[in-house]
């Protein structure tokens, strides 16, 4: 038996708003289960494997929270939220194949449980299901879904490749984050405003807020991978380093011209499969100014996201959106 995940902790939300979000999330979960059900029991189980493994439902909650800036949660908002969450889940199936992951949300990844081919096909099936739900909302929603999918896949492709010669690696990485993570969060917010009857101006502000929220979320994840310990987050620190991913703190170090950084730069340019070398790289990174610079940038992106909401009148929903951003950027340190 599965249960609806609890709504993200939103300290600025009233009890009434939290109750509406909880009820909306229950509807989203129900719709996801209805639309992923297949006459083949194996396909149904594979479709729901990651959904059943948990997760915060960050994107559908955002869709419904932004809807509260307008007329509130309705059937179209619920459908949009479900479509966004299925798009996100589909991308995770593909990510795990690319990363050769063994675990996702504390459960075996689909590629580990089944095989790569099945995981890829189930991801494709979930993308199709998400698009089927979104199509019921009309041509504008379909166009947005297609454009989101194009950017999401482009960002993933670029993330898997080295920065092209002659480009600033940090600027390249920021662009990757905007496409790989920011765009789907932006679409989640955009749909919430669109289908709750918000004005075009509010839809634009919500979209801007969402994209910056998504980028800040990923930048904060980069910090967590380095600065946290496993007891804090349940995640193994240094995972990105072990996989050779050059996140913003790493790129800041590699851009340094200080001779004192030679040891750390050598470590970061090499494979860090040996625990001792990985531990040494983490030790040096945690006290390097490059990490502090990345943290400052994360906070700045969050500040810009909140600034996008400045022209909106005060409301329970606006305060909750500000608190959501604060929670994202201050998850560690």
N, C-alpha and C positions, 0 to 999 in steps of 0.2 A: 504494500500500500504506500502511495506517495502523498506528501502533503505540500501545500503551498508554502514556498519559502517566506520567511518573515520579511517585512518591508525594511529596506535600508534604514539604519538609525539616522533620523533627521531631528536633531534636538530642537530646532526652531519650529517644527510643525505642531499644530494644535492636535488634540485628541481627535477632533472631528475630521481634519485632513488626513491623519494617519489611518483612520477607519475607512475613509473613502478609497485611499490608495490600497489598503489591504483587500477591500472588496473587489476593486478593479483588478488587482493582481490575481485574485482567485479566478476571475473570469478569463484572464489571459491564459492561465495554466489550463483551464478547461478547454479553451479553444485550441491550444497547442496539441492537447491530447486527442481531441476530436479529429483534427486535420492531419495528424501523423499516424492515425490508426490505419492499418492495412489488413487486407484479408489474409495475408501471409504473416503468421505470428512472429517469425524470425525478423521480418522487415520492421514490424511494429516495435519489437524490442530494440533493434539496432537504432531506429529513429529516435527513441526515447532514452537511449543509454546515457548520454551526457546530460540531458534534461533531468533525469532521475538522480544524477550524481550530485545535484545541488547547484550552487551558484547564487549570487546576490540578486539576479534579475535587474541589474543596474540600468540597462537601457529601457526596458518597458516601464520601470518605475519613473524614469526621467520623462518618457512620453506622457504618462498620466499626470505627473507633477506639473509639467508645462501646460497641459490642458486646463489646469486649475487657474491659469492666467486668463482663460476665456470662460466658456460656458461649462467647463468641467468634463468629467469622464462620461463618454457615451459609447455606443456599440462600435462606431467607426474608430474612435480612439483605442478601444480594446483591440480591434482587428489590426490596426497599425502597430500597436505595441507587440502583439504576437508575431507579426511579420518581421519586425526588427529583431526580436529575440531569436527567431528561427534562422535568420540570416547570420546572426552572430554565432549560434551553435554550429551551423554548417561550416563556417570558417574555421572553427576549432577542430573539427574532424580533419580538415585539410592541413591545418597547422601541425597537428600531431604526427601526420605522415611525414611532412617535410622535416620536422625536428626529430623524428624517430623516437618520439616520447613513449614512455611506458606507463605514466600515470597522468591523470587529469582530474582535478577536484578530489584527490584522494582515492579514486577508483582507477582500474585499468583503463588505459586509453582504448578507443575503438580499434585502432590498428594493432594493438597488443592483444586485445580480446579476440578479434576476428583475424583480419589481415589487411594489408595496405589497400588492396583493390576494393574490398568491401567498405573500408572507411571512406575512401574517395567517392565511391558510388552513393553511399548514404549521405555524405556531405552534399553531393549534387542533388539528391532527392530532397533534402531539406531546403536547399536554395529554391528548387522548383515549388515546393509547398509554400514557402514564404512568398514567392512571386504570385502564386495562385490566390493567396489571402489578400495581398496588396492589390491585385487586379480588380477585386470586388469594390475597391474604393474609387476606381476611375482612372482615366488616362493620366492625369497629373501625378497621381501616386505611382503609377507604373513607370513613368519617365524618371521620377526621382529615384525609385528603386534601381532602375537600370544604370543611371549615372553613379549612384552610390556603389554598386557592384563593380563598375569599371574602375573607379578610384581605389576601392578596397583591394582588388586584385593587382592593380598597378603598383600600389604601395607594397604589397607582399612580395611581388617580383623584385622590386628595387631593393627591398630589405634583404633579400637573399643574394644580392650581388654587391661587389665592392663599389665604392664611390668612383665614378668616372674620372679619368685624368683631367686635371685642370679645374675641378670643382672643389669648393670648400666642403670638406667632409661633414662639418657640423651643420651647414645649411642643407646639405643633401639629406642628412638624418632628420632634420626638422620637417622637411618635405615628406619624407617617408612616413613619419608619425602622423602627419595631417591626413595622409591618404589611408594608411593602414588601420589607424585607430580613430582619428578625429572624425572622419566622414560619416561613419555609421552612428556615432553618438550625436553628431549634428543632425542626421536624418531622424533619429529618435525624437529629438527636441522639435524639429520642424513639423513632423507629423502631428505631434501633440498640439501645437499651436494651430495648424491648419484645420484639424478636424474638431477643434473646440470653438471654431468661429472667431478666432483672433484676426485682427486687421493685418494686412500685408506687412505693415511696419513691425508689428510684434512678431510675426512669423520670421522676419529677417533677423531681428534681435535674438530670438530664441535659437535660430540656426547658428548664428555667430557664437553665442554662449556655448552651445553644444559642441561645436568643433574645438573650441579652446578647452572645454572641459575634458574632451577626449584626449587631447594632446597632453594636458596636465596630468591626467590619469596615467598615461604611459610613461611620462617623465618620472612620476613618483614611483612607478614600478621599477624603473631603472635604479633609483636611489635605494629602494628596499632591497634589491638584489645584492647590493654592496653593503649597505649600512646596518641592516637588521641581522639578528641572529634567528635561528630556526624556531626558538621558543616564542619569539615575538609574533611571528606571522604564520608559522607552520610550513614555511617554504625553506628550501635549502639555499643558503646564501652562496653567491658566486656561480649560480647556474648559467647566467649569460656569459660570464668570463670563461667558464669551462667549454661552452659551445662556440667560443670565438666571436661573440657578438660585440660590436663596438658601439656601446651606448654613449650618451652624452658625457658622463664623467670620464670615460675612457678616452673619448675623442679630445676632451679638454687636456688630459695629461699628454697625449701624443702630440698636441700642438705646442707644448711647452718647449722653450729653448734653454731652460735652466739645466746646467750640467748635473745638478744634484738629482735630476729625475731619470738619469740614464738607466739605473737598475730597474725601476718600475716600467719604463718604456720598453726595455728588453723583454721583461716578463710579459707585457701586454701584447707584444708582437710575436710571441711564441705560443705553442700549445701549452695549455695549463691542465693537463690530464692528471699530473702527479699531485696528490693532496698537499705536499709540502710547498710546492711552487704556487699553487692556488692560494693557500693560506698566506703566503708571503705577499702575493699581489694584493689580496684583500687588506692585509695589515697596512701596507703602504698607501693604498687608495683611500682608506678611511680617514687618513690624516692629511691627504693632499688637498690643496686649494681647489683643484679641479672638481672635487666632489661638492665643496661648498658653493662653487660657481653654478653647478648644475642644480643645486637646491634653490639658489636664488632665482635662477631662470624659471624653475617650476612654480615658485611662488608668484613671479611676475606674470606668467601666463594665466595663473588663476586669478590674479588681480585684474587682468585685462578682460577675462571672461565675466567677472562680476560687474565690471564697468559697462559691459554691453547692456546690462539690465537697469542702469541708472535712471533712464527716462521713464521706467514703468512706475506706476503708483505703488505705494507700500501695500503689501498684502501678505497673508499667511504663506501663500505659494512662493512669492518672491523671496521672503525671508528664508524659506526652506531651500530654495535654489542656491542662495548665498552660503547657507550652512553646508549644503552638499559639496560645494567647491572647496570650502575650508577643510572639510573632512578628507577630501581627496588629496589636497596638496600637503597636508600636515600628518599623513599617515605614519611617517617616520621622521624623527628629529625636528 
